[in-house]
Amino acid sequence: MVQIGASNWYLFAGLGLLAGIASGALGVGSGIIVIPALVFLAGATQKEAQGTALAVMIAMAMMGTIRYHMNQEITLYLWGIIVLSIFAIIGSNIGSSIAFAIPAPVLKKVFAGFIILVGVKMLF
C-alpha cells in the first residue's frame, strides 16, 4: 500500500488523469475512481478519500463544463444548472453531516452498494 504524500506524485498524477478522462468521457464524478483508489492504494480513510474526491471534482467539473459548452451541438441549460447547483450545495451540506455521523466501515459499504446499484441500473 502506498502512503499519501508528495513523494508519490506519480500515483496522484495517474489517478487524476484517469479520473479526468472518465469524467469528461462518461460524465462520472471523480468518486467512482478516486475514492476506491485512495482507500486501497494510498491508505486513505473512506472519509479522507471522499473529501479529496469532492475537492478534485471542482476543477474537473469546471473544465468539463467549459469543453461541453464549446461544443455547438450541445445545449447546457443555465436555469437547470443554477437550480441543480443550489440544491446540490444544500444536499452536499446535509450529506457531509450524515457521512460524519456514520462509522467509516459502514460508510464504505454504503458507498460500494451505491456504486453496484447504479451500475446494475445503468446496465439494464
CNS distance restraints for C-alpha pairs under 8 A (distance, minus, plus):
assign (resid   1 and name CA) (resid  40 and name CA) 7.18 0.50 0.50
assign (resid   1 and name CA) (resid  41 and name CA) 5.29 0.50 0.50
assign (resid   1 and name CA) (resid  42 and name CA) 5.99 0.50 0.50
assign (resid   1 and name CA) (resid  43 and name CA) 6.39 0.50 0.50
assign (resid   2 and name CA) (resid   8 and name CA) 7.64 0.50 0.50
assign (resid   2 and name CA) (resid  41 and name CA) 5.61 0.50 0.50
assign (resid   2 and name CA) (resid  42 and name CA) 4.56 0.50 0.50
assign (resid   2 and name CA) (resid  43 and name CA) 6.60 0.50 0.50
assign (resid   3 and name CA) (resid   8 and name CA) 7.61 0.50 0.50
assign (resid   3 and name CA) (resid  41 and name CA) 7.84 0.50 0.50
assign (resid   3 and name CA) (resid  42 and name CA) 4.83 0.50 0.50
assign (resid   3 and name CA) (resid  43 and name CA) 5.89 0.50 0.50
assign (resid   3 and name CA) (resid  44 and name CA) 7.95 0.50 0.50
assign (resid   4 and name CA) (resid   8 and name CA) 6.90 0.50 0.50
assign (resid   4 and name CA) (resid  42 and name CA) 5.40 0.50 0.50
assign (resid   4 and name CA) (resid  43 and name CA) 7.07 0.50 0.50
assign (resid   4 and name CA) (resid  44 and name CA) 7.24 0.50 0.50
assign (resid   5 and name CA) (resid   9 and name CA) 7.28 0.50 0.50
assign (resid   8 and name CA) (resid  12 and name CA) 6.96 0.50 0.50
assign (resid   9 and name CA) (resid  13 and name CA) 5.96 0.50 0.50
assign (resid  10 and name CA) (resid  14 and name CA) 6.06 0.50 0.50
assign (resid  11 and name CA) (resid  15 and name CA) 5.99 0.50 0.50
assign (resid  12 and name CA) (resid  16 and name CA) 5.81 0.50 0.50
assign (resid  13 and name CA) (resid  17 and name CA) 6.16 0.50 0.50
assign (resid  14 and name CA) (resid  18 and name CA) 6.15 0.50 0.50
assign (resid  15 and name CA) (resid  19 and name CA) 6.02 0.50 0.50
assign (resid  15 and name CA) (resid  33 and name CA) 7.68 0.50 0.50
assign (resid  15 and name CA) (resid  34 and name CA) 6.72 0.50 0.50
assign (resid  15 and name CA) (resid  37 and name CA) 7.64 0.50 0.50
assign (resid  16 and name CA) (resid  20 and name CA) 5.92 0.50 0.50
assign (resid  16 and name CA) (resid  34 and name CA) 7.80 0.50 0.50
assign (resid  17 and name CA) (resid  21 and name CA) 6.15 0.50 0.50
assign (resid  18 and name CA) (resid  22 and name CA) 6.21 0.50 0.50
assign (resid  18 and name CA) (resid  33 and name CA) 7.70 0.50 0.50
assign (resid  19 and name CA) (resid  23 and name CA) 5.98 0.50 0.50
assign (resid  19 and name CA) (resid  29 and name CA) 7.79 0.50 0.50
assign (resid  19 and name CA) (resid  30 and name CA) 5.39 0.50 0.50
assign (resid  19 and name CA) (resid  33 and name CA) 5.91 0.50 0.50
assign (resid  19 and name CA) (resid  34 and name CA) 6.67 0.50 0.50
assign (resid  20 and name CA) (resid  24 and name CA) 6.04 0.50 0.50
assign (resid  20 and name CA) (resid  30 and name CA) 7.43 0.50 0.50
assign (resid  20 and name CA) (resid  60 and name CA) 6.30 0.50 0.50
assign (resid  21 and name CA) (resid  25 and name CA) 5.86 0.50 0.50
assign (resid  22 and name CA) (resid  26 and name CA) 5.39 0.50 0.50
assign (resid  22 and name CA) (resid  27 and name CA) 6.85 0.50 0.50
assign (resid  22 and name CA) (resid  28 and name CA) 6.30 0.50 0.50
assign (resid  22 and name CA) (resid  29 and name CA) 7.98 0.50 0.50
assign (resid  22 and name CA) (resid  30 and name CA) 7.92 0.50 0.50
assign (resid  23 and name CA) (resid  27 and name CA) 4.58 0.50 0.50
assign (resid  23 and name CA) (resid  28 and name CA) 4.71 0.50 0.50
assign (resid  23 and name CA) (resid  29 and name CA) 5.71 0.50 0.50
assign (resid  23 and name CA) (resid  30 and name CA) 6.69 0.50 0.50
assign (resid  23 and name CA) (resid  60 and name CA) 7.23 0.50 0.50
assign (resid  23 and name CA) (resid  61 and name CA) 7.94 0.50 0.50
assign (resid  23 and name CA) (resid  64 and name CA) 7.56 0.50 0.50
assign (resid  24 and name CA) (resid  28 and name CA) 7.75 0.50 0.50
assign (resid  24 and name CA) (resid  64 and name CA) 5.71 0.50 0.50
assign (resid  28 and name CA) (resid  32 and name CA) 7.24 0.50 0.50
assign (resid  29 and name CA) (resid  57 and name CA) 6.45 0.50 0.50
assign (resid  30 and name CA) (resid  34 and name CA) 5.44 0.50 0.50
assign (resid  30 and name CA) (resid  35 and name CA) 7.54 0.50 0.50
assign (resid  30 and name CA) (resid  53 and name CA) 5.74 0.50 0.50
assign (resid  30 and name CA) (resid  54 and name CA) 7.55 0.50 0.50
assign (resid  30 and name CA) (resid  56 and name CA) 7.00 0.50 0.50
assign (resid  30 and name CA) (resid  57 and name CA) 5.96 0.50 0.50
assign (resid  31 and name CA) (resid  35 and name CA) 5.09 0.50 0.50
assign (resid  31 and name CA) (resid  36 and name CA) 7.76 0.50 0.50
assign (resid  31 and name CA) (resid  50 and name CA) 6.98 0.50 0.50
assign (resid  31 and name CA) (resid  53 and name CA) 5.51 0.50 0.50
assign (resid  31 and name CA) (resid  54 and name CA) 7.42 0.50 0.50
assign (resid  32 and name CA) (resid  36 and name CA) 7.00 0.50 0.50
assign (resid  32 and name CA) (resid 115 and name CA) 7.50 0.50 0.50
assign (resid  33 and name CA) (resid  37 and name CA) 6.23 0.50 0.50
assign (resid  34 and name CA) (resid  38 and name CA) 5.95 0.50 0.50
assign (resid  34 and name CA) (resid  49 and name CA) 7.23 0.50 0.50
assign (resid  34 and name CA) (resid  53 and name CA) 5.90 0.50 0.50
assign (resid  35 and name CA) (resid  39 and name CA) 6.18 0.50 0.50
assign (resid  35 and name CA) (resid  46 and name CA) 7.25 0.50 0.50
assign (resid  35 and name CA) (resid  49 and name CA) 4.96 0.50 0.50
assign (resid  35 and name CA) (resid  50 and name CA) 5.88 0.50 0.50
assign (resid  35 and name CA) (resid  53 and name CA) 6.29 0.50 0.50
assign (resid  36 and name CA) (resid  40 and name CA) 5.94 0.50 0.50
assign (resid  36 and name CA) (resid  41 and name CA) 7.95 0.50 0.50
assign (resid  36 and name CA) (resid  49 and name CA) 7.81 0.50 0.50
assign (resid  37 and name CA) (resid  41 and name CA) 5.26 0.50 0.50
assign (resid  37 and name CA) (resid  42 and name CA) 6.90 0.50 0.50
assign (resid  38 and name CA) (resid  42 and name CA) 4.74 0.50 0.50
assign (resid  38 and name CA) (resid  43 and name CA) 6.27 0.50 0.50
assign (resid  38 and name CA) (resid  44 and name CA) 5.45 0.50 0.50
assign (resid  38 and name CA) (resid  49 and name CA) 5.70 0.50 0.50
assign (resid  39 and name CA) (resid  43 and name CA) 5.04 0.50 0.50
assign (resid  39 and name CA) (resid  44 and name CA) 4.65 0.50 0.50
assign (resid  39 and name CA) (resid  45 and name CA) 5.87 0.50 0.50
assign (resid  39 and name CA) (resid  46 and name CA) 6.19 0.50 0.50
assign (resid  39 and name CA) (resid  49 and name CA) 6.38 0.50 0.50
assign (resid  40 and name CA) (resid  44 and name CA) 7.57 0.50 0.50
assign (resid  44 and name CA) (resid  48 and name CA) 5.86 0.50 0.50
assign (resid  44 and name CA) (resid  49 and name CA) 5.85 0.50 0.50
assign (resid  45 and name CA) (resid  49 and name CA) 6.10 0.50 0.50
assign (resid  45 and name CA) (resid 104 and name CA) 7.39 0.50 0.50
assign (resid  46 and name CA) (resid  50 and name CA) 6.14 0.50 0.50
assign (resid  46 and name CA) (resid 104 and name CA) 6.00 0.50 0.50
assign (resid  46 and name CA) (resid 105 and name CA) 7.88 0.50 0.50
assign (resid  46 and name CA) (resid 107 and name CA) 7.25 0.50 0.50
assign (resid  46 and name CA) (resid 108 and name CA) 6.17 0.50 0.50
assign (resid  47 and name CA) (resid  51 and name CA) 6.17 0.50 0.50
assign (resid  47 and name CA) (resid  99 and name CA) 7.56 0.50 0.50
assign (resid  47 and name CA) (resid 100 and name CA) 7.82 0.50 0.50
assign (resid  47 and name CA) (resid 104 and name CA) 6.84 0.50 0.50
assign (resid  48 and name CA) (resid  52 and name CA) 6.14 0.50 0.50
assign (resid  49 and name CA) (resid  53 and name CA) 6.04 0.50 0.50
assign (resid  50 and name CA) (resid  54 and name CA) 6.19 0.50 0.50
assign (resid  51 and name CA) (resid  55 and name CA) 6.41 0.50 0.50
assign (resid  52 and name CA) (resid  56 and name CA) 6.29 0.50 0.50
assign (resid  53 and name CA) (resid  57 and name CA) 6.21 0.50 0.50
assign (resid  54 and name CA) (resid  58 and name CA) 7.05 0.50 0.50
assign (resid  55 and name CA) (resid  59 and name CA) 7.77 0.50 0.50
assign (resid  56 and name CA) (resid  60 and name CA) 6.51 0.50 0.50
assign (resid  57 and name CA) (resid  61 and name CA) 5.67 0.50 0.50
assign (resid  58 and name CA) (resid  62 and name CA) 6.24 0.50 0.50
assign (resid  59 and name CA) (resid  63 and name CA) 6.31 0.50 0.50
assign (resid  60 and name CA) (resid  64 and name CA) 5.99 0.50 0.50
assign (resid  61 and name CA) (resid  65 and name CA) 5.89 0.50 0.50
assign (resid  62 and name CA) (resid  66 and name CA) 6.25 0.50 0.50
assign (resid  63 and name CA) (resid  67 and name CA) 6.25 0.50 0.50
assign (resid  64 and name CA) (resid  68 and name CA) 6.09 0.50 0.50
assign (resid  65 and name CA) (resid  69 and name CA) 5.93 0.50 0.50
assign (resid  66 and name CA) (resid  70 and name CA) 6.21 0.50 0.50
assign (resid  67 and name CA) (resid  71 and name CA) 6.73 0.50 0.50
assign (resid  68 and name CA) (resid  74 and name CA) 6.74 0.50 0.50
assign (resid  68 and name CA) (resid  76 and name CA) 7.98 0.50 0.50
assign (resid  69 and name CA) (resid  74 and name CA) 6.87 0.50 0.50
assign (resid  69 and name CA) (resid  75 and name CA) 7.19 0.50 0.50
assign (resid  69 and name CA) (resid  76 and name CA) 6.62 0.50 0.50
assign (resid  76 and name CA) (resid  81 and name CA) 7.78 0.50 0.50
assign (resid  77 and name CA) (resid  81 and name CA) 6.17 0.50 0.50
assign (resid  78 and name CA) (resid  82 and name CA) 6.13 0.50 0.50
assign (resid  79 and name CA) (resid  83 and name CA) 6.13 0.50 0.50
assign (resid  80 and name CA) (resid  84 and name CA) 5.88 0.50 0.50
assign (resid  81 and name CA) (resid  85 and name CA) 5.87 0.50 0.50
assign (resid  82 and name CA) (resid  86 and name CA) 6.17 0.50 0.50
assign (resid  83 and name CA) (resid  87 and name CA) 6.32 0.50 0.50
assign (resid  84 and name CA) (resid  88 and name CA) 5.77 0.50 0.50
assign (resid  85 and name CA) (resid  89 and name CA) 6.08 0.50 0.50
assign (resid  86 and name CA) (resid  90 and name CA) 6.53 0.50 0.50
assign (resid  87 and name CA) (resid  91 and name CA) 5.94 0.50 0.50
assign (resid  88 and name CA) (resid  92 and name CA) 5.82 0.50 0.50
assign (resid  89 and name CA) (resid  93 and name CA) 6.33 0.50 0.50
assign (resid  90 and name CA) (resid  94 and name CA) 6.47 0.50 0.50
assign (resid  91 and name CA) (resid  95 and name CA) 5.89 0.50 0.50
assign (resid  92 and name CA) (resid  96 and name CA) 5.91 0.50 0.50
assign (resid  93 and name CA) (resid  97 and name CA) 6.41 0.50 0.50
assign (resid  94 and name CA) (resid  98 and name CA) 6.36 0.50 0.50
assign (resid  95 and name CA) (resid  99 and name CA) 6.12 0.50 0.50
assign (resid  96 and name CA) (resid 100 and name CA) 6.16 0.50 0.50
assign (resid  97 and name CA) (resid 101 and name CA) 6.47 0.50 0.50
assign (resid  98 and name CA) (resid 102 and name CA) 6.46 0.50 0.50
assign (resid  99 and name CA) (resid 107 and name CA) 6.96 0.50 0.50
assign (resid 102 and name CA) (resid 106 and name CA) 6.61 0.50 0.50
assign (resid 102 and name CA) (resid 107 and name CA) 6.07 0.50 0.50
assign (resid 103 and name CA) (resid 107 and name CA) 6.19 0.50 0.50
assign (resid 104 and name CA) (resid 108 and name CA) 6.10 0.50 0.50
assign (resid 105 and name CA) (resid 109 and name CA) 6.50 0.50 0.50
assign (resid 106 and name CA) (resid 110 and name CA) 6.22 0.50 0.50
assign (resid 107 and name CA) (resid 111 and name CA) 6.09 0.50 0.50
assign (resid 108 and name CA) (resid 112 and name CA) 6.21 0.50 0.50
assign (resid 109 and name CA) (resid 113 and name CA) 6.06 0.50 0.50
assign (resid 110 and name CA) (resid 114 and name CA) 6.12 0.50 0.50
assign (resid 111 and name CA) (resid 115 and name CA) 6.33 0.50 0.50
assign (resid 112 and name CA) (resid 116 and name CA) 6.24 0.50 0.50
assign (resid 113 and name CA) (resid 117 and name CA) 6.03 0.50 0.50
assign (resid 114 and name CA) (resid 118 and name CA) 6.12 0.50 0.50
assign (resid 115 and name CA) (resid 119 and name CA) 5.98 0.50 0.50
assign (resid 116 and name CA) (resid 120 and name CA) 6.09 0.50 0.50
assign (resid 117 and name CA) (resid 121 and name CA) 6.13 0.50 0.50
assign (resid 118 and name CA) (resid 122 and name CA) 6.06 0.50 0.50
assign (resid 119 and name CA) (resid 123 and name CA) 6.12 0.50 0.50
assign (resid 120 and name CA) (resid 124 and name CA) 6.28 0.50 0.50
